[in-house]
């Protein structure tokens, strides 16, 4: 049967290829148009400054965030804040899936570095026995994986929200230097200084 053409087989083959090519060209044109529209929205406001509050976030509990829109769909955030592990600067990159709209959904990845307590010990309380303990906090690195949303108004008003998980890349960043910690104390400090859920919201302005 393969030696003889089946009626309609040849006739359908080329239109299918042409249709596929037309769809690809149309999709490429749509992405290009979206990119041009996105440039009109964010490129006039390429720098943003906001105050962030959250948990395990880029600026820890609260702190400033500086945002740079490198491209219509790429945003870079630089932040710093005080955490349980000391001063913690960080950087994250975000991909804006719908940069054409004022409201965009994005996926991102971040890196944070806790600077620790240096040579001094920190006095803490055992949450179970209430006994005094002393711990030394070493530098630690974290990687963040997140999703979220961003709103940037035409006048530059900026809202950024994130949710994800912060992953400890190094070993336990703390050690007890005085006192006998209870099992509850060890679990508590593992939670405070280790990996955990990351949430944040920041409000600011893009210029």
N, C-alpha and C positions, 0 to 999 in steps of 0.2 A: 504493500500500500504506500510505502514511503517514496516509491519511484514515480508516483503520479500525484500531481498537486491536488489537494482537496479544495473544492470550491470555497472561496471566502478566506482561505488561510493566508495567501499572499496579500490579498486586499486589506486584511486586518493588521498585518505585520507592520507596514510602514505608517499607517495612521497612529498606531499605538506608540511607535517611537517618536513621532512628531508631537503627540499629545504629552508624552513624558518630558520631552525637551521643552515644550511650551510651559509646562508647569514649573520646571526648574528655573527657566528664565524669569517667569513671573515671580517666583519666590525670591530669587536674587534681587530683582527690582524692588520688591516690597521691603526686604531687609535694608537695602541701600536708602530707600526713601525714609524708613523709620530712623536710620542713623542720622540723616540730615535733619529730620524733625527734632530728634533728641539733642542735637548740637545746639539748636535754637533755645532749648530749655536750660541746660546746665552749663554750657560753655561760657555764657556771660557771667556766671557766678561760679568760678572754678575753685574758690576757697571758702570753706565753711568753718565756723567756730561754734561749738556747742558745749553745754554742761551735761554730763552723763551721770545717771544714778542707776545702780543695779547690784547684781550679785555675781561675783567671779567675772565681771565685765572687763573691758579694756582699761578703764580707769578705776577698777576695783569697786569700792562702795560708791564713791562720788569723785568726780574730777573733770578736768577739761579735755576736750577732743578737738583736734584740728583735722579737717577733711580737705583732701585735694582731689578734684575730678580730673584725672589724667586723660580720660577719654569720655565720650558720652555714656558709655556703658561700664566704665571702670572707675571706682572710687577707692582712695587710700585714706585710712584713718590712723592718726597718731594720737596716743593718749598716755596719761600717767596719773597715778593716784596712790594713796596709802592703803596697803592691805595688811592682813595679819602677818604676812611675810616681809613687811617693810615696804619701801618705795617700789612701785611696780610700773615701769614704762612698758608700752606695747605698741604693736602695729597690726592692722588687719587690712585685707584687700576684699573688696566686694564687687560682685558682678551684677549689674542691674539688668534684669531680664526684659523689662519694658521701659527703657529710658525715654521713650517718646511721651509717656504719660507723666503727670506730676506725681502720681502715686506709683511706686515701682516695687516689685518684689525682687529680692536678691538672695544669692547664696554667697557665703564668704568663709575665709579662713584667717586666723590670726595667730600671733605669737606674742607672748608676754614673758618678761623676765623679772622675778622677784630678787631684790638685792640683798635680802636677809638682814640680820641684826648686827653684822660685823663681829667684833671680838667680844661684845658685851652679852650677858645673859639677860633673859626677860623673865620677870616674876609673874607667875600665873597661879590660879587656884584650881585644885582638883575638883571637877564638877560633882564628884560622888562623895569624897571624904571631906572636902573643903580645906584640905591641907595645902600649905604653900609648896609650890614647885618652881623650879627654874629650868628654862629651856634655852637652847641656843639655836638660832634659825639660820640656816645656810642658804645661799643663793639657789634658786630653782627656776626651771623653764617650763612653760605651758604652751600647748597648742590648742586653739579654739576652732571648732567647727560649728557653723551657725546658719540659720535662715532668718528672714525678717522682712521688714518693709521700710520704705522711706517716702517721705512727702516733702517736696520742695515747691513752695509757691512761686509765682512769677516775680514777687518782690524779694525772694531769697529766704523767706521764713522756712526753717528746716526742722523736721522731726525724723529721728531714726530709732527703730525698735529692733532688738535682736533677741533670739532665743536659740540655745544650742548647748554644747557640752565643752567644758574646759578640761583638757587632758594633761596630767602631770607627766613630763618627759624624763625627769630625773628621779633619783631615789628620794626617800623621805627627807624633807628639808629641815626637819627639827630633830633634836635629841635632848633628853632630860639630863641636866647636869647636877641637879640636886632634888632630893625628895624621892618618894616611892609612889609612882603613879598607879592608880587603880585601872582595871580593865576599861571602865567607862571613860576615864581620862584619855587613854590611848586611842579609843575609838573616836572620841570627840575631836582630838587634835589631828587624827588621820583625816577626818571630814573637813576640818578647817583648812588644813594645809595641802590636801590632796586634790584629786580630780573631783569634778562636780558639775551640776547644772549651771549654765550661764544665762542670765537674763539682764537686759539693760534697755533703758529709754533715755534719749538725749534730745534736748531742745536747743536750738540755736539759730544762726543766721548765716547765709551764704552770700559772699560779696564778689 
